[in-house]
Amino acid sequence: MRSALWLLFAIGIATNVYASTFADVGGAADIGLRVVSAVILLIAGTGLWRTRANRTHENRAR
């Protein structure tokens, strides 16, 4: 599960980089590509955050 989320996160970053540098689109297509990459990053980041290891016990030991 986490590996799929990391892959989705990397795809979101690659899409954002492509939209920012290499894509020769304008107007609504550019905005749409950036919105899609942002949504992918938010979904993957939220999933990774929700599936992280519980670190509460480690913090209390310090």
N, CA, C and O atoms as a Maestro MAE file, in Angstrom:
{
 s_m_m2io_version
 :::
 2.0.0
}

f_m_ct {
 s_m_title
 :::
 protein
 m_atom[248] {
  # First column is atom index #
  i_m_mmod_type
  r_m_x_coord
  r_m_y_coord
  r_m_z_coord
  i_m_residue_number
  s_m_chain_name
  s_m_pdb_residue_name
  s_m_pdb_atom_name
  i_m_atomic_number
  :::
  1 25 0.819 -1.188 0.000 1 A "MET " " N  " 7
  2 3 0.000 0.000 0.000 1 A "MET " " CA " 6
  3 2 0.868 1.259 0.000 1 A "MET " " C  " 6
  4 15 0.653 2.174 -0.796 1 A "MET " " O  " 8
  5 25 1.850 1.293 0.904 2 A "ARG " " N  " 7
  6 3 2.693 2.487 0.984 2 A "ARG " " CA " 6
  7 2 3.533 2.662 -0.269 2 A "ARG " " C  " 6
  8 15 3.790 3.790 -0.691 2 A "ARG " " O  " 8
  9 25 3.963 1.558 -0.868 3 A "SER " " N  " 7
  10 3 4.760 1.691 -2.089 3 A "SER " " CA " 6
  11 2 3.913 2.277 -3.225 3 A "SER " " C  " 6
  12 15 4.416 3.055 -4.037 3 A "SER " " O  " 8
  13 25 2.645 1.909 -3.282 4 A "ALA " " N  " 7
  14 3 1.749 2.484 -4.291 4 A "ALA " " CA " 6
  15 2 1.538 3.979 -4.032 4 A "ALA " " C  " 6
  16 15 1.463 4.769 -4.973 4 A "ALA " " O  " 8
  17 25 1.445 4.359 -2.769 5 A "LEU " " N  " 7
  18 3 1.307 5.777 -2.442 5 A "LEU " " CA " 6
  19 2 2.563 6.557 -2.793 5 A "LEU " " C  " 6
  20 15 2.477 7.680 -3.288 5 A "LEU " " O  " 8
  21 25 3.735 5.971 -2.541 6 A "TRP " " N  " 7
  22 3 4.982 6.632 -2.921 6 A "TRP " " CA " 6
  23 2 5.080 6.781 -4.435 6 A "TRP " " C  " 6
  24 15 5.554 7.801 -4.933 6 A "TRP " " O  " 8
  25 25 4.627 5.752 -5.170 7 A "LEU " " N  " 7
  26 3 4.623 5.833 -6.624 7 A "LEU " " CA " 6
  27 2 3.679 6.934 -7.095 7 A "LEU " " C  " 6
  28 15 4.023 7.706 -7.990 7 A "LEU " " O  " 8
  29 25 2.503 7.009 -6.504 8 A "LEU " " N  " 7
  30 3 1.548 8.059 -6.840 8 A "LEU " " CA " 6
  31 2 2.113 9.440 -6.513 8 A "LEU " " C  " 6
  32 15 1.910 10.389 -7.270 8 A "LEU " " O  " 8
  33 25 2.822 9.556 -5.389 9 A "PHE " " N  " 7
  34 3 3.456 10.812 -5.006 9 A "PHE " " CA " 6
  35 2 4.505 11.219 -6.042 9 A "PHE " " C  " 6
  36 15 4.573 12.383 -6.437 9 A "PHE " " O  " 8
  37 25 5.325 10.254 -6.480 10 A "ALA " " N  " 7
  38 3 6.351 10.543 -7.493 10 A "ALA " " CA " 6
  39 2 5.717 10.936 -8.825 10 A "ALA " " C  " 6
  40 15 6.223 11.819 -9.516 10 A "ALA " " O  " 8
  41 25 4.619 10.287 -9.185 11 A "ILE " " N  " 7
  42 3 3.914 10.652 -10.422 11 A "ILE " " CA " 6
  43 2 3.363 12.070 -10.321 11 A "ILE " " C  " 6
  44 15 3.399 12.819 -11.296 11 A "ILE " " O  " 8
  45 25 2.853 12.441 -9.150 12 A "GLY " " N  " 7
  46 3 2.354 13.798 -8.953 12 A "GLY " " CA " 6
  47 2 3.452 14.842 -9.087 12 A "GLY " " C  " 6
  48 15 3.247 15.898 -9.686 12 A "GLY " " O  " 8
  49 25 4.615 14.543 -8.529 13 A "ILE " " N  " 7
  50 3 5.746 15.474 -8.648 13 A "ILE " " CA " 6
  51 2 6.210 15.569 -10.095 13 A "ILE " " C  " 6
  52 15 6.478 16.662 -10.594 13 A "ILE " " O  " 8
  53 25 6.306 14.418 -10.773 14 A "ALA " " N  " 7
  54 3 6.731 14.419 -12.177 14 A "ALA " " CA " 6
  55 2 5.734 15.186 -13.048 14 A "ALA " " C  " 6
  56 15 6.136 15.906 -13.961 14 A "ALA " " O  " 8
  57 25 4.460 15.038 -12.776 15 A "THR " " N  " 7
  58 3 3.437 15.773 -13.525 15 A "THR " " CA " 6
  59 2 3.564 17.272 -13.292 15 A "THR " " C  " 6
  60 15 3.422 18.065 -14.222 15 A "THR " " O  " 8
  61 25 3.832 17.653 -12.053 16 A "ASN " " N  " 7
  62 3 3.996 19.066 -11.732 16 A "ASN " " CA " 6
  63 2 5.228 19.646 -12.420 16 A "ASN " " C  " 6
  64 15 5.175 20.752 -12.958 16 A "ASN " " O  " 8
  65 25 6.327 18.914 -12.406 17 A "VAL " " N  " 7
  66 3 7.546 19.382 -13.077 17 A "VAL " " CA " 6
  67 2 7.304 19.494 -14.578 17 A "VAL " " C  " 6
  68 15 7.715 20.468 -15.208 17 A "VAL " " O  " 8
  69 25 6.637 18.496 -15.146 18 A "TYR " " N  " 7
  70 3 6.330 18.532 -16.582 18 A "TYR " " CA " 6
  71 2 5.455 19.739 -16.916 18 A "TYR " " C  " 6
  72 15 5.694 20.430 -17.907 18 A "TYR " " O  " 8
  73 25 4.454 19.987 -16.094 19 A "ALA " " N  " 7
  74 3 3.556 21.114 -16.347 19 A "ALA " " CA " 6
  75 2 4.277 22.447 -16.209 19 A "ALA " " C  " 6
  76 15 3.971 23.405 -16.919 19 A "ALA " " O  " 8
  77 25 5.236 22.502 -15.291 20 A "SER " " N  " 7
  78 3 5.931 23.764 -15.044 20 A "SER " " CA " 6
  79 2 7.004 24.064 -16.082 20 A "SER " " C  " 6
  80 15 7.239 25.226 -16.414 20 A "SER " " O  " 8
  81 25 7.662 23.014 -16.600 21 A "THR " " N  " 7
  82 3 8.809 23.271 -17.449 21 A "THR " " CA " 6
  83 2 8.653 22.848 -18.899 21 A "THR " " C  " 6
  84 15 9.021 23.599 -19.802 21 A "THR " " O  " 8
  85 25 8.126 21.687 -19.133 22 A "PHE " " N  " 7
  86 3 8.176 21.128 -20.480 22 A "PHE " " CA " 6
  87 2 6.879 21.265 -21.270 22 A "PHE " " C  " 6
  88 15 6.915 21.304 -22.500 22 A "PHE " " O  " 8
  89 25 5.766 21.338 -20.609 23 A "ALA " " N  " 7
  90 3 4.479 21.361 -21.310 23 A "ALA " " CA " 6
  91 2 4.312 22.673 -22.058 23 A "ALA " " C  " 6
  92 15 4.505 23.754 -21.501 23 A "ALA " " O  " 8
  93 25 3.956 22.561 -23.308 24 A "ASP " " N  " 7
  94 3 3.734 23.754 -24.119 24 A "ASP " " CA " 6
  95 2 2.231 23.926 -24.350 24 A "ASP " " C  " 6
  96 15 1.748 24.003 -25.480 24 A "ASP " " O  " 8
  97 25 1.527 23.981 -23.233 25 A "VAL " " N  " 7
  98 3 0.084 24.193 -23.286 25 A "VAL " " CA " 6
  99 2 -0.223 25.524 -22.621 25 A "VAL " " C  " 6
  100 15 0.585 26.036 -21.847 25 A "VAL " " O  " 8
  101 25 -1.341 26.062 -22.908 26 A "GLY " " N  " 7
  102 3 -1.686 27.345 -22.313 26 A "GLY " " CA " 6
  103 2 -3.126 27.371 -21.872 26 A "GLY " " C  " 6
  104 15 -3.919 26.494 -22.216 26 A "GLY " " O  " 8
  105 25 -3.445 28.370 -21.119 27 A "GLY " " N  " 7
  106 3 -4.817 28.593 -20.704 27 A "GLY " " CA " 6
  107 2 -5.360 27.531 -19.785 27 A "GLY " " C  " 6
  108 15 -4.742 27.174 -18.782 27 A "GLY " " O  " 8
  109 25 -6.526 27.029 -20.141 28 A "ALA " " N  " 7
  110 3 -7.234 26.076 -19.290 28 A "ALA " " CA " 6
  111 2 -6.493 24.747 -19.176 28 A "ALA " " C  " 6
  112 15 -6.542 24.105 -18.127 28 A "ALA " " O  " 8
  113 25 -5.807 24.324 -20.238 29 A "ALA " " N  " 7
  114 3 -5.075 23.057 -20.189 29 A "ALA " " CA " 6
  115 2 -3.938 23.126 -19.171 29 A "ALA " " C  " 6
  116 15 -3.687 22.158 -18.452 29 A "ALA " " O  " 8
  117 25 -3.258 24.255 -19.109 30 A "ASP " " N  " 7
  118 3 -2.173 24.426 -18.143 30 A "ASP " " CA " 6
  119 2 -2.721 24.411 -16.720 30 A "ASP " " C  " 6
  120 15 -2.154 23.764 -15.840 30 A "ASP " " O  " 8
  121 25 -3.797 25.106 -16.500 31 A "ILE " " N  " 7
  122 3 -4.417 25.137 -15.169 31 A "ILE " " CA " 6
  123 2 -4.911 23.752 -14.790 31 A "ILE " " C  " 6
  124 15 -4.728 23.317 -13.653 31 A "ILE " " O  " 8
  125 25 -5.533 23.061 -15.726 32 A "GLY " " N  " 7
  126 3 -6.029 21.713 -15.470 32 A "GLY " " CA " 6
  127 2 -4.914 20.745 -15.123 32 A "GLY " " C  " 6
  128 15 -5.060 19.932 -14.210 32 A "GLY " " O  " 8
  129 25 -3.804 20.821 -15.840 33 A "LEU " " N  " 7
  130 3 -2.669 19.942 -15.562 33 A "LEU " " CA " 6
  131 2 -2.088 20.206 -14.173 33 A "LEU " " C  " 6
  132 15 -1.715 19.274 -13.460 33 A "LEU " " O  " 8
  133 25 -2.016 21.465 -13.804 34 A "ARG " " N  " 7
  134 3 -1.499 21.797 -12.474 34 A "ARG " " CA " 6
  135 2 -2.456 21.386 -11.361 34 A "ARG " " C  " 6
  136 15 -2.024 20.947 -10.296 34 A "ARG " " O  " 8
  137 25 -3.745 21.527 -11.606 35 A "VAL " " N  " 7
  138 3 -4.738 21.111 -10.607 35 A "VAL " " CA " 6
  139 2 -4.708 19.603 -10.424 35 A "VAL " " C  " 6
  140 15 -4.775 19.115 -9.296 35 A "VAL " " O  " 8
  141 25 -4.607 18.862 -11.515 36 A "VAL " " N  " 7
  142 3 -4.536 17.405 -11.429 36 A "VAL " " CA " 6
  143 2 -3.304 16.966 -10.651 36 A "VAL " " C  " 6
  144 15 -3.390 16.077 -9.804 36 A "VAL " " O  " 8
  145 25 -2.153 17.585 -10.933 37 A "SER " " N  " 7
  146 3 -0.942 17.209 -10.208 37 A "SER " " CA " 6
  147 2 -1.045 17.572 -8.730 37 A "SER " " C  " 6
  148 15 -0.542 16.839 -7.880 37 A "SER " " O  " 8
  149 25 -1.685 18.684 -8.416 38 A "ALA " " N  " 7
  150 3 -1.852 19.073 -7.012 38 A "ALA " " CA " 6
  151 2 -2.779 18.108 -6.283 38 A "ALA " " C  " 6
  152 15 -2.523 17.752 -5.132 38 A "ALA " " O  " 8
  153 25 -3.845 17.688 -6.938 39 A "VAL " " N  " 7
  154 3 -4.768 16.735 -6.316 39 A "VAL " " CA " 6
  155 2 -4.069 15.401 -6.081 39 A "VAL " " C  " 6
  156 15 -4.241 14.791 -5.026 39 A "VAL " " O  " 8
  157 25 -3.288 14.944 -7.050 40 A "ILE " " N  " 7
  158 3 -2.540 13.693 -6.889 40 A "ILE " " CA " 6
  159 2 -1.589 13.798 -5.705 40 A "ILE " " C  " 6
  160 15 -1.503 12.873 -4.898 40 A "ILE " " O  " 8
  161 25 -0.879 14.908 -5.594 41 A "LEU " " N  " 7
  162 3 0.061 15.095 -4.484 41 A "LEU " " CA " 6
  163 2 -0.657 15.149 -3.142 41 A "LEU " " C  " 6
  164 15 -0.176 14.578 -2.164 41 A "LEU " " O  " 8
  165 25 -1.783 15.815 -3.083 42 A "LEU " " N  " 7
  166 3 -2.538 15.889 -1.829 42 A "LEU " " CA " 6
  167 2 -3.077 14.524 -1.411 42 A "LEU " " C  " 6
  168 15 -3.020 14.168 -0.234 42 A "LEU " " O  " 8
  169 25 -3.594 13.766 -2.358 43 A "ILE " " N  " 7
  170 3 -4.112 12.437 -2.039 43 A "ILE " " CA " 6
  171 2 -2.999 11.514 -1.575 43 A "ILE " " C  " 6
  172 15 -3.140 10.825 -0.564 43 A "ILE " " O  " 8
  173 25 -1.892 11.498 -2.311 44 A "ALA " " N  " 7
  174 3 -0.781 10.618 -1.935 44 A "ALA " " CA " 6
  175 2 -0.158 11.054 -0.608 44 A "ALA " " C  " 6
  176 15 0.160 10.211 0.231 44 A "ALA " " O  " 8
  177 25 0.018 12.349 -0.415 45 A "GLY " " N  " 7
  178 3 0.590 12.838 0.836 45 A "GLY " " CA " 6
  179 2 -0.291 12.528 2.034 45 A "GLY " " C  " 6
  180 15 0.205 12.146 3.094 45 A "GLY " " O  " 8
  181 25 -1.589 12.690 1.867 46 A "THR " " N  " 7
  182 3 -2.522 12.362 2.951 46 A "THR " " CA " 6
  183 2 -2.497 10.873 3.256 46 A "THR " " C  " 6
  184 15 -2.505 10.472 4.419 46 A "THR " " O  " 8
  185 25 -2.467 10.061 2.218 47 A "GLY " " N  " 7
  186 3 -2.402 8.612 2.425 47 A "GLY " " CA " 6
  187 2 -1.120 8.195 3.116 47 A "GLY " " C  " 6
  188 15 -1.145 7.342 4.003 47 A "GLY " " O  " 8
  189 25 -0.003 8.783 2.727 48 A "LEU " " N  " 7
  190 3 1.268 8.462 3.388 48 A "LEU " " CA " 6
  191 2 1.256 8.917 4.841 48 A "LEU " " C  " 6
  192 15 1.765 8.217 5.715 48 A "LEU " " O  " 8
  193 25 0.681 10.076 5.101 49 A "TRP " " N  " 7
  194 3 0.626 10.579 6.473 49 A "TRP " " CA " 6
  195 2 -0.266 9.697 7.337 49 A "TRP " " C  " 6
  196 15 0.054 9.426 8.495 49 A "TRP " " O  " 8
  197 25 -1.388 9.248 6.772 50 A "ARG " " N  " 7
  198 3 -2.320 8.423 7.548 50 A "ARG " " CA " 6
  199 2 -1.782 7.014 7.805 50 A "ARG " " C  " 6
  200 15 -2.182 6.375 8.778 50 A "ARG " " O  " 8
  201 25 -0.886 6.523 6.955 51 A "THR " " N  " 7
  202 3 -0.362 5.167 7.121 51 A "THR " " CA " 6
  203 2 1.025 5.149 7.757 51 A "THR " " C  " 6
  204 15 1.689 4.113 7.763 51 A "THR " " O  " 8
  205 25 1.463 6.277 8.287 52 A "ARG " " N  " 7
  206 3 2.790 6.322 8.910 52 A "ARG " " CA " 6
  207 2 2.786 5.499 10.199 52 A "ARG " " C  " 6
  208 15 1.736 5.200 10.767 52 A "ARG " " O  " 8
  209 25 3.979 5.147 10.635 53 A "ALA " " N  " 7
  210 3 4.105 4.393 11.879 53 A "ALA " " CA " 6
  211 2 3.732 5.293 13.061 53 A "ALA " " C  " 6
  212 15 3.975 6.499 13.028 53 A "ALA " " O  " 8
  213 25 3.154 4.713 14.082 54 A "ASN " " N  " 7
  214 3 2.782 5.477 15.265 54 A "ASN " " CA " 6
  215 2 4.046 5.857 16.029 54 A "ASN " " C  " 6
  216 15 4.748 4.982 16.536 54 A "ASN " " O  " 8
  217 25 4.333 7.113 16.113 55 A "ARG " " N  " 7
  218 3 5.566 7.576 16.748 55 A "ARG " " CA " 6
  219 2 5.315 8.177 18.127 55 A "ARG " " C  " 6
  220 15 6.221 8.781 18.700 55 A "ARG " " O  " 8
  221 25 4.141 8.031 18.661 56 A "THR " " N  " 7
  222 3 3.806 8.604 19.957 56 A "THR " " CA " 6
  223 2 4.638 7.974 21.061 56 A "THR " " C  " 6
  224 15 5.117 8.674 21.953 56 A "THR " " O  " 8
  225 25 4.813 6.673 21.010 57 A "HIS " " N  " 7
  226 3 5.571 5.970 22.033 57 A "HIS " " CA " 6
  227 2 7.047 6.379 22.017 57 A "HIS " " C  " 6
  228 15 7.658 6.530 23.075 57 A "HIS " " O  " 8
  229 25 7.619 6.557 20.830 58 A "GLU " " N  " 7
  230 3 9.016 6.966 20.725 58 A "GLU " " CA " 6
  231 2 9.221 8.365 21.298 58 A "GLU " " C  " 6
  232 15 10.235 8.626 21.946 58 A "GLU " " O  " 8
  233 25 8.278 9.258 21.069 59 A "ASN " " N  " 7
  234 3 8.410 10.630 21.572 59 A "ASN " " CA " 6
  235 2 8.309 10.698 23.101 59 A "ASN " " C  " 6
  236 15 8.948 11.545 23.726 59 A "ASN " " O  " 8
  237 25 7.521 9.824 23.696 60 A "ARG " " N  " 7
  238 3 7.382 9.843 25.149 60 A "ARG " " CA " 6
  239 2 8.624 9.304 25.828 60 A "ARG " " C  " 6
  240 15 8.909 9.690 26.962 60 A "ARG " " O  " 8
  241 25 9.375 8.428 25.180 61 A "ALA " " N  " 7
  242 3 10.560 7.832 25.792 61 A "ALA " " CA " 6
  243 2 11.702 8.849 25.909 61 A "ALA " " C  " 6
  244 15 12.595 8.680 26.740 61 A "ALA " " O  " 8
  245 25 11.680 9.876 25.104 62 A "ARG " " N  " 7
  246 3 12.780 10.859 25.118 62 A "ARG " " CA " 6
  247 2 12.592 11.812 26.195 62 A "ARG " " C  " 6
  248 15 13.410 12.715 26.370 62 A "ARG " " O  " 8
  :::
 }
 m_bond[247] {
  # First column is bond index #
  i_m_from
  i_m_to
  i_m_order
  :::
  1 1 2 1
  2 2 3 1
  3 3 4 2
  4 3 5 1
  5 5 6 1
  6 6 7 1
  7 7 8 2
  8 7 9 1
  9 9 10 1
  10 10 11 1
  11 11 12 2
  12 11 13 1
  13 13 14 1
  14 14 15 1
  15 15 16 2
  16 15 17 1
  17 17 18 1
  18 18 19 1
  19 19 20 2
  20 19 21 1
  21 21 22 1
  22 22 23 1
  23 23 24 2
  24 23 25 1
  25 25 26 1
  26 26 27 1
  27 27 28 2
  28 27 29 1
  29 29 30 1
  30 30 31 1
  31 31 32 2
  32 31 33 1
  33 33 34 1
  34 34 35 1
  35 35 36 2
  36 35 37 1
  37 37 38 1
  38 38 39 1
  39 39 40 2
  40 39 41 1
  41 41 42 1
  42 42 43 1
  43 43 44 2
  44 43 45 1
  45 45 46 1
  46 46 47 1
  47 47 48 2
  48 47 49 1
  49 49 50 1
  50 50 51 1
  51 51 52 2
  52 51 53 1
  53 53 54 1
  54 54 55 1
  55 55 56 2
  56 55 57 1
  57 57 58 1
  58 58 59 1
  59 59 60 2
  60 59 61 1
  61 61 62 1
  62 62 63 1
  63 63 64 2
  64 63 65 1
  65 65 66 1
  66 66 67 1
  67 67 68 2
  68 67 69 1
  69 69 70 1
  70 70 71 1
  71 71 72 2
  72 71 73 1
  73 73 74 1
  74 74 75 1
  75 75 76 2
  76 75 77 1
  77 77 78 1
  78 78 79 1
  79 79 80 2
  80 79 81 1
  81 81 82 1
  82 82 83 1
  83 83 84 2
  84 83 85 1
  85 85 86 1
  86 86 87 1
  87 87 88 2
  88 87 89 1
  89 89 90 1
  90 90 91 1
  91 91 92 2
  92 91 93 1
  93 93 94 1
  94 94 95 1
  95 95 96 2
  96 95 97 1
  97 97 98 1
  98 98 99 1
  99 99 100 2
  100 99 101 1
  101 101 102 1
  102 102 103 1
  103 103 104 2
  104 103 105 1
  105 105 106 1
  106 106 107 1
  107 107 108 2
  108 107 109 1
  109 109 110 1
  110 110 111 1
  111 111 112 2
  112 111 113 1
  113 113 114 1
  114 114 115 1
  115 115 116 2
  116 115 117 1
  117 117 118 1
  118 118 119 1
  119 119 120 2
  120 119 121 1
  121 121 122 1
  122 122 123 1
  123 123 124 2
  124 123 125 1
  125 125 126 1
  126 126 127 1
  127 127 128 2
  128 127 129 1
  129 129 130 1
  130 130 131 1
  131 131 132 2
  132 131 133 1
  133 133 134 1
  134 134 135 1
  135 135 136 2
  136 135 137 1
  137 137 138 1
  138 138 139 1
  139 139 140 2
  140 139 141 1
  141 141 142 1
  142 142 143 1
  143 143 144 2
  144 143 145 1
  145 145 146 1
  146 146 147 1
  147 147 148 2
  148 147 149 1
  149 149 150 1
  150 150 151 1
  151 151 152 2
  152 151 153 1
  153 153 154 1
  154 154 155 1
  155 155 156 2
  156 155 157 1
  157 157 158 1
  158 158 159 1
  159 159 160 2
  160 159 161 1
  161 161 162 1
  162 162 163 1
  163 163 164 2
  164 163 165 1
  165 165 166 1
  166 166 167 1
  167 167 168 2
  168 167 169 1
  169 169 170 1
  170 170 171 1
  171 171 172 2
  172 171 173 1
  173 173 174 1
  174 174 175 1
  175 175 176 2
  176 175 177 1
  177 177 178 1
  178 178 179 1
  179 179 180 2
  180 179 181 1
  181 181 182 1
  182 182 183 1
  183 183 184 2
  184 183 185 1
  185 185 186 1
  186 186 187 1
  187 187 188 2
  188 187 189 1
  189 189 190 1
  190 190 191 1
  191 191 192 2
  192 191 193 1
  193 193 194 1
  194 194 195 1
  195 195 196 2
  196 195 197 1
  197 197 198 1
  198 198 199 1
  199 199 200 2
  200 199 201 1
  201 201 202 1
  202 202 203 1
  203 203 204 2
  204 203 205 1
  205 205 206 1
  206 206 207 1
  207 207 208 2
  208 207 209 1
  209 209 210 1
  210 210 211 1
  211 211 212 2
  212 211 213 1
  213 213 214 1
  214 214 215 1
  215 215 216 2
  216 215 217 1
  217 217 218 1
  218 218 219 1
  219 219 220 2
  220 219 221 1
  221 221 222 1
  222 222 223 1
  223 223 224 2
  224 223 225 1
  225 225 226 1
  226 226 227 1
  227 227 228 2
  228 227 229 1
  229 229 230 1
  230 230 231 1
  231 231 232 2
  232 231 233 1
  233 233 234 1
  234 234 235 1
  235 235 236 2
  236 235 237 1
  237 237 238 1
  238 238 239 1
  239 239 240 2
  240 239 241 1
  241 241 242 1
  242 242 243 1
  243 243 244 2
  244 243 245 1
  245 245 246 1
  246 246 247 1
  247 247 248 2
  :::
 }
}
